[in-house]
Amino acid sequence: MSELKNMTPEERKALFTFISNDAISSEKIVAPRYSYWRSVFRVFFRKKINIFCLVVLTLILLISFIMPYFWPYNLMENVSKAATYNLSPKAAQAYFGGFSVKWLLGTGSYGNSILYGIVSSARTSLLLAIICAAINMTLGIIIGAIWGYSKRFDSVMLVIYNIIANVPYILLISVLVYIIGSGFWSFIFALTVTGWLGIAYFFRTQVMIIRDREYSLASRCLGTPINRVISKNILPFLTSVIVTLLATELPTYISTEVFLSYIGVGLSATIPSLGRMIQQAQTAFLTYPWEFWPPVFIASAITIILYVLGQNLADASDPRTHM
C-alpha cells in the first residue's frame, strides 16, 4: 500500500487496463478446438488389437480385390486331367513342376487351385456384405427415423412389421432365391428386400426414446421442419448406436452367405463362394483337409475381424469414452 501512495496518478493508471463492455466478446469462450471424429479415432487407435485387425483386414481386401484381376480363378481349368484332383500342397507343387503360389494350398475336387478359389470367394463374400450393409443400413436408418417420429406412419409400419417378422428370415430368403434365381444380384435382393425392416424397427424404438426431449420440443415449437429435426437433433445422438449396429450387420451377411451356400440355397455354383467351397469339401475333410479347413479359417477370420473392429469402433464413438 505504501508503494501505491508514493506513485503518481499516471503510474497508477498504468497498473490497470480498462476493457469495453462488448456483449459479443463476452460470449466467446477460449477453449482448444475439438473434433468429435478426431477424438473417436484417437480412442480407437489406443488399442493395439485394432491396429493389428486393420492391417490384416487391409491385406485381405487388397489380395481379394486385386489378385483375381491378374490371376483369375477357373474352377474347371483342370477338369479334364483326373491326375490333378485332390492333390496335397506338396503333390501339387511336384505335379506342376516346382514351387508356385497358385498351388500353395493344393488342388480341389476338380483340380482347381484352392488358394485362388479362396481369394475369389473372399472377394464375393466381402462385396456381398458391403453392398447389403449399405442398402439395409441406409433404408433402415431413414425409414426407422421417420417411423419413430411420425405416429401415422408408425401405425402402418407396425402392421407390416408384424406380418413380415413372423416369417422365418432364412425361409424367406430361400423361397426368394428359388423364385428369382441364385445369381449375385438376385441373392443381394433376397437379403435386402426385407433385411432393412429389423433395423428400421430398432431405430424406431431409439428415436421414440429421444424424440420428446427438451431440445427437440424446442425445435418443433420454433417451426423447424421434421427432416431437419431428425437429421440435426436425433440421428447425431445415435452415432454410437449406428456404428454398433453396423458392427453386427457386416459379419452377419458373410455368415448368412456361407451358411446358405453351404446348404445349397445361396449363390450359384458358377460364382466362387466360401460357403460353396466348404460344402464341396465337407465329405472329404478328413481325407483331404487342405480343401476344407482353409476356407473355414478365412471365413471365420473375416467375420471375427469385422466384429472386433466394429465393436471397438462403437465403443470409441460413444461420447462417454472421450468426454
Secondary structure, DSSP 8 states (H G I E B T S, - for coil): -HHHHHS-HHHHHHT-------HHHHH--------HHHHHHHHHTTSHHHHHHHHHHHHHHHHHHHHHHHS---TTTTTT-GGGTT--HHHHHHHTTS--GGGTT-B-TTS-BHHHHHHHHHHHHHHHHHHHHHHHHHHHHHHHHHHHH-HHHHHHHHHHHHHHHTS-HHHHHHHHHHHH-SSHHHHHHHHHTTHHHHHHHHHHHHHHHHTTSHHHHHHHHTT--HHHHIIIIIGGGGHHHHHHHHHHHHHHHHHHHHHHHHTT-SS-TTS--HHHHHHHHGGGTTT-HHHHHHHHHHHHHHHHHHHHHHHHHHHHHSGGGG-
